[in-house]
Amino acid sequence: MTLCAMYNISMAGSHPTTICVVMEKFLESFSELYEIVDEDDPDIMMDFISKFARTDEIMPDDKTVGFVVINADKRLMSVSFSDIDENMKRVIKATAEKFKNKGFKVETDL
């Protein structure tokens, strides 16, 4: 069984994107998203997708444990996770706080 997080990302200069990221890469991807969220270059988003999007076959026993929905133009983000440990919750909350400090309205459900 593979645990995944789903991203739905809308950024300037690119079509809205939905990707699945395995949880082993999620914290790294969330931190990197913070770094690139204000970029207007679509190639930067394509690099992010190439680096983090799951490419293997999704199996029936795989489980989505979280969602991140972000609209960079409107400065909105929603983060919702279930079945994650306390350490991961702490890191997600800290990164979400950084988004708030960058001017995003952030909703979290952890």
Phi, psi and omega in degrees: 000135178248132176264135185227157170241141178257134173251140166235110189240126172242118179228154179302140176081002179218153177291145177307139187236136173239125178225157174253132178237129177295145187298334178297336180253358188298309184300319177297317181294320181294320177294318179292324177301320177302321182290328187255355190301333182265004180283143177261354184277115180300334179295329178294319177294321178296322176297318178300313180299313180300323184284324190244339184292138178292135182242348180278171183290135177279132184253158183302331182269002176293155186223130173271120183252356180195162179224141171233120177244125183224133174239102185294323181295320181270356179060046180238142176212139174233131181233124181222126180222150171227161176056043173237156183282167185297324179297316179296319177302317181298316181292319178298315179298319180295319178291321177299323177296323177297321176297319177301317180295340178272000176102010178274144167273119187240130173249132178235142174223096183242000000 
